[in-house]
C-alpha cells in the first residue's frame, strides 16, 4: 500500500491524529488501487466531524497480514466507487443513509436499513415525493417480458425466522435475479455503544448476533485491551480460542444437519441436529450458558475449569466429533445428496473477489481467506488451525468446507483442553486511552468480524463501527441464485446461512 496510508496490525491501537486525512479524489484513488491490487475493504464508515462527514476506510492486505487506515472529509456528495469496487456498494449506501452523503453515480442506491431524508421534495432516486408513496415505496428491480413473473417471500416468515424480504424475477422456475431487502429491525446497537465502555457494553456486543456471541465478545475485548495497552493471561487466551472453536463447531454441525434436511436426507439431519447440542453444552460447561454469554470480558474470561473438568470436557468433545464424522460421511457419500449439492448455487472465484466475500462462502470459491491465519491475534499467533478451501463455489463446496473446518476445530479444542497452560484467567483491564482508534478482526464461524473503535478525549467510545460477515456476503447469495431454479433457493440460502440481525445494527 502507498505511504499515504497508515499501516497497522489487527488489534493494534493507533493515534487518531496519525491517520492521514486526504482529499476525496486521492482517498478514493488509493482505495480503488488497493482493491485492484488484491486488498479488501474491511470497513468503510463515517462519523460527524464539525460540519462535514469524516469517512475512514480500513483496507485489509491478507497476504502481508497488515491493515491500512485512511480518511477523508466529504460534504453532501462525492463520486461513487461502486462501479470500480463492487465490494463497497453497501458501505456507500450506509453512509448515505446515516450522513446524507450521496454517492453520485451509484448503480444500486437503494435503502439498506433506512430511507434517506427527502431533499427538496425529491426522493433519493430522483422522483417527486408523494405522501402516498414516500416513505415506503421501495424501488424494486423489475424484469419486463412475456411470461416473466415476480415471486415475493417475506419479510414475515414461518416459525422464528427473522424478517427479510426476497424478491425473485422469474420465467417459470428459472430465476433471472434475486433482490434481497433487509433492515426491518432497526436495532440501534452501534449508537447504544457510543459513550462506553460501561456495564451494558459487553451485553450489547453479545447481542449483535445471537449465534456469534463468543466471536463478537472476543473481537470487542481485543479492541478494548488494545486501546488500554493491556495483555491478557495465556490461559485466558487459550480458553477464548477454545470457546470460539466450540461456537464454530456448533454452528457448522447444525448447518450440515439443516442442509441434509433441505434435501430430505434424514439420517444426517437427525444426528447433526442432536449433536449440535453437544458442542453448545460444552460451552455451557465452561460458563453456564450454551451460547457463551458472560464468558469473555476485557481482561480475560470470567470462568475457569479445574483439571478434572477439563479432561472430561475434552473427552466429550472428542466423542461427539466421532459421531459427527460418521453422520457427515453418510451425507457426502450419498449419490442423491451429491446430485442436489453439486453445481447448485455457484459463485465464481472472480465474483467472490469482486464482492469481497468472507468466511466459508469465500473459501468455498477457492479464495484462501481466514483471519486466524492472515491477521492472527490471541492464541492463533502461536497455534495454527489449518485453512480449508474448496474449488467449485457451489452448495457442495460450502457444505464440504464447513465439514472440514469443523473437523479441524474439534482437533484444536481437544488438543488445547488437554494442554491448558496454568495461571489466572482474568486480570483487571484499565480503561481505554483517549484519542485512539483500533481495528479488531476475528474469524467468526460465518467469516470476518470487524469492530472499529475510536475513543474521544476522555477515553470513551466516540464511534463504534460493527461489520458482520453477512454484510459482505448477502450479495453473494443473490448472485448464487442467478440462473438457478427457484426451488433451489432454500438450499442455497442455508448453504450461506447469513444473519439478519447482524446486518440490522
N, C-alpha and C positions, 0 to 999 in steps of 0.2 A: 504494500500500500504506500501511497505517497507520504512524504514527510509532513504534509498539511493535515494529517490525521493523527490524533493522539493514540498511541499504541498502549494496550492494556491486556491483562490476563483475566480469565474468568475468576471472579471473586477478589479482584484487586481494587481497593478504593483509590480514587484519583481526585485531585483537587478540581472543583468546578471551574475555577479560574484558569486552569491549564487546558481546558477543552477549547480547541480553535473555533471561533465564530466567523464563518466565511461568508462572502457574498453568495446570494442564492444560486447564481449560474455556476460558480465554482463548486459549491456544495453539491449540486445536482450532477455535475460532470464527474466529480470524484466518486459519487455513489454509483453512477452508471458504469464508469470504467472498472470499478472494483467488482461489480456483479458480473460484468463481461469477462473479467479475468478469473472468475470462479469463486468469489466471496459470496456470502449470503447476508441478507438483511434480517438480523435477529429482532431488532426493534427499530421503530421509526415513529416517534411520538412528539407531541408538542406540549408546551405549557405557556401560560401568560407571562410576558416579560415587558413590563410597562405597557405601552400602547400596542405592542406587536406580539407575535407568537414566535417563541423560540422552538425550533424543531431540532431534535437530537437524533442522529442515526447511529445505530450500533451495527457494524459490519463484522461478520464472523469469518475469519480465514482458518478453515478447518485444517488445511494442510500444514500450516505453521503453528496452529494452536493459539492464535492471537486474536484479539478483538480490536477493531478500530472505532474510535468515537469522534464525532464531529458535529457541529451545529451550524445553524443559520437563523436569521430573523426574517420573518416574512410578514407582509401586510394582508390585504384582503384576498389576494390571488397570487398564484405562481404557476409556472408551466408544469403539467403533469409528466411524470416519468414512467407511467404505467405501460405505455406502448413499447418503451425500451426495456423496462424491467417489470414484467407482469407480476412478480412476487410482491410488489409493494402496492398493488391495486387496493387492497382492503385497508392498508395503513393510510393511504391518501384519503379514502372515503371517511375513515375515522377522524382524521384531523379536520376535515371539512365540517363534520357534524359537531365536533367539540369546540372548534375555534372559529368557524366561518371562513377558513382559508380555502378558497376554491381552487382545485387543481384544473386549470384550463386545459381542455383537450382530453380529459379523462374519458376513455371509451365506455365506461360502465359506472357512471356516477349515480349510484342508487343508494337508498338508505342502508346502512349497515346495522345500526341499532335504533337510531332516532332519525326523524326527518329534520333536516336543517331548517333554520328560520327562513321565512319568506323575505325577499329583498325587493322593495319597490313593487309589491303586488305580483311578483313573478316567482314561480317555484324554481327549484334547482335545475329542472330540466327544460326551462325556457318557456313554460306555458303560463298563461294568465291564471292567477289563482282564483278559484271559485269556492265559495263557502261549502258547497255540497260535495266537493271532491278533494279539497285540501284542508287539513292533512288527511292521510289515509288512502289516497289514490296512488297505489304503488305502480310504477311504470313497468309492467312485466314485458319481457321479450316475447314476441309472437312470431310464429312461422305461418305465412299465408300459403294457401294452396288447396286444391281439391282433395277432400277426404283427410286433410290434416286436422287433428283434434288435440285439445288440451286435457290433461288429467291432473287434477289438483289433489294433493294429500296434505292434511293438516291445516293449520297449526295444532288443532286438538287431535290427539291420537288416542288409541285404545290403551287401557292399563295405566301405567305410571310414566309413560314416555313424556319427556319434556317438550315444550312447544317449539315447533319448527315447521315451516311450510315448504313443500316440494312441488314444483310445477313442471310437468313434462309436456313437451311438444312432440306429438307422435303421428305416425302414419301406420295405422293398425297397431301392431305390437312394437314396431320399430321406433326407437327414441332418437329424435333429431337433437334435442338438447334438454338438459335439466337445469332449472333455476332454483337455487336454494335461498330461502329468506329466513333470517333469524332475527334475534333482537327483541323478542316478545317479553322478556322478564325484567329488564331494566333494574338489575340488582344493585348497582352502585357500590361495588366493593372498592374500586380504586379511590373514589372520593372519601370513603369512610376510613381508609388507611392514612390519609393525609393528616398530619399533626401527631402521629405516633412516633415511636412505639409506646403503647400503653397496655393496660391489662386485657383489652379486647383484641389486640393486633393479631396474635397467633391464632385465635379462634376464627377471625376473619379470613386469614390466609388459608387455613384448613378448609374453609367453606368454598374456596374458588371452584373446586370440582370435587365432589364427594368421593369419587373413586381414585383421587390422586392426592389424598391428604398428606401422606408422607413426602411425596415428591415436592409439593409446594411448601410444606413446612421446612424441609431441608434447604430449599432454594432461598426462602426468607431468612432462615437462621444464618446461612452462609453470608448473606448480604449484610445483616446487622453486625455479625462478627468482624467482617472486613471493614465496615465503617468505624468500628471501635478498635481496630488493630488487635484482635484477640484470636488466640488459638485454643481450640477445644482439646480435651484429653484424648489420647489414642483410643482408649476403649470406647469412648462415646462415638468417635468417628467410625469405628468398625460396626457398632450397633446401628448407627444410621444407615450404613451400607447394607446391612442385613435386612433392615426394615424396608428399605427401598426395593430390594430384590424380591422380598416376600410380596410386596404390593404388585410388582411386575408379574410374578408367578400367578397370583390370584386372578388378575385380570386377563392374562394371556390364556390361562387354562379355562376360565369362564368363557372367553370369546371362542375358543376352539369348540367348546360344547355348544354354544349358540350357533356357530356355523354348521356344525353337524345337524342340529335341529332344523336349520333352514333348508337343508336338502333331505330331510327325513331319515337321517341315519341315527337311529335311536340309541344304539349301544354307547357310542361316544358321547352323545348328548346327555344321556343319563349319568354316566360315570363322571364326566368333567363337571357337570352341574353340581354334583355332590363333592367332588374332590377340590373344587374351588374353595369350599368352606374350610377344608383342612389348612390351607395357607392363610386364610383370614383368621382362623382360630389360632394359628401360630403367632400372628401379630397380637391377638388378644392375650396370649400367654406372656408376652413381653410387657404390655402396658395396660391390659384390661379392656381394650377397645378393639373390635375386629377390623376397623379401618385405620387404626394407628393414631386416633385423635389423642392429644395430650402427651404424645411421646417425645417429639422433637421440640426443643426450645433453644433460643440463643444461649450459648454456654455449654450445650451438650444434649443429653437426654434425661428425662425425668425418672426413668426406671432402669433397674439393673436385674441381672439374673445370677443366681448362685451356680456353682459348678454342676450340681446335680440337675437343676432345671435346664441348664444349657445343653448338657449331654442328652437329656430326654427330648428336648426340642429338636436337636439335630437328627436324632433317630426318627422322630415323627415326620420331619420334612423329607428325609431320605425314603421312608416307606411310602409316603404319599406320592412322591415323584415316580416310584416304581409302578404304581397303579396308573398314573397319568401316562407314562411311557407306553404301557400296554394298550390303554384306551385310544391313544392317538395313533398308534401303529395300525389299529383296525381302521381308523378313518382314512389314512393316506394309502392304505393298501386296497381299499375298496374301489373297483372299477366304476361303479355308479357315482361315487363321490368325485373321483378324478374327472369323470365326464362333465360334471357340473362345475367343478372348480377351474379346470384348465381352459384358458383362453377367455374367461369371463371377466369383464370389467378391467380391461387392460389400460394401464397408464404407461406410456413410453418413458424411457430414461430422459429423453430431451424435454418432454413435458414436465416431468418431475423436477428437473433442474430449473426450468423457466419459472415454475410456480413456487419454487423454494420449499418443496415438501420436506417433512422431517419424520423421524421415528421409523417404525416398521413399514409405514407406507412408502417412505423413500428407499429404505434398504431393500424392499421387495422389487424395486425398479433397478437394482444394481448400483445404487448410489450409497457408498460406504460412509455413513454419517452417523456419529454417535458421540455425544458429549462426554461420556465416561472415558473415551479414548482421546478425542480431539481436544477437549478443554477440561482435562481431569482436575477434580478437586477432591478433598477429603481422602477417604480410603482408596479411591480409584487412582490416586497418584502413585500408589505403591502396589496395588493388587489389581490385575487386569482381568476384565471379563471379555472374552473374545467377541468381536463384532461379526454378526451374521448378515449376509446379503443373499438376495435372490437374483433372478435374471429376467423373468417374464413379466413382472408388473401386474399380474392378474390376481384373482381371488386365491388361486393355489399358492402363489408366491407369498402373498400377505399372510396366509394361514401357516405356511411352512416356516417362514421367518419367525412367527410367534412361537411355533413349536420348538425350534432350535434355541431361540432366546430363553424360553422357559427352562430348557434343559441346562443351559449354562448358568442361569440364575440359581437353580436348585443346587448345582455343584458348588457355586460360590457360597450360598447360605450355609450349607452343611460344613464346608471346609472352614469358614470363619467361625462358626459356632464351636467347632472342635478345637479352635486355637485362639480364642479371645485373649487379647493382651490384658494384663492386670491394670490396676489403678482406678481412679474415680471416673464417674460417668458425667459429672457436671461440675463446673466451677462458675462463680458469678461473672457475668459478662457486663462490661461497662456500657454506658450509653454511647450512641453514635457520636462521632465528632462532627463539628459544623462544616458547612460548605463543601461537602464531598459528594461524589457520585460513585456508585458501584454497579456493575453488570454481573448478575449471578445467574448462571446456567446450570441446569440439572437435566439428565436424561430420564425423564419420566417414562412410564410404560407406553404412552402414546407418542413420545418424542420430546423435543427440546422444550423445557420450561424456562422462561426468561423473566426475571424480575430486574427492572432498572430502578434504583432507588437514589433519590437526591435529597440531601439534607439542607436546611436553611441555616441562618447564622446562629441559631440556638441548638442545632443538632437534631431538630425534629424533621419528620418527613415532609419535604416540600412537594415532592412528586413521587408517586409510586406507580410505575407502569408495569402491568402484567401482560405477558403474551403466552397464552395457552397453545400447545401444539396444534389444536384444532383450528386455530386462527389461520395457520398456514395451509391446512390440509382440506378444508371444506371444498375449495375449488377443485382439488384433486378428485374428490368423489363425483363432482359434476362432470368432469372430463371422463371419468371411468364409465359413465352411462351413455356417452355419445356412441351411437351405432349399435347399442345393445337392445335386447328385448326388455320391455318394461317389467316383465315378470322377474327379471334378474335384479331388480332394484333392492329388495330386502337382503339378498345375499351380498351384493356389493356394499350396501350400507353397513352391514355387520362386519364386513372384512376391514372397513376403516374404523368403525365404532368411535365416532367423534363425539365431542362433548358440546352440548347445547349451552349448559351453564358456564362452561369455561370460556365460551365466546361472549356471553352477555355479562360483561363486567362493568 
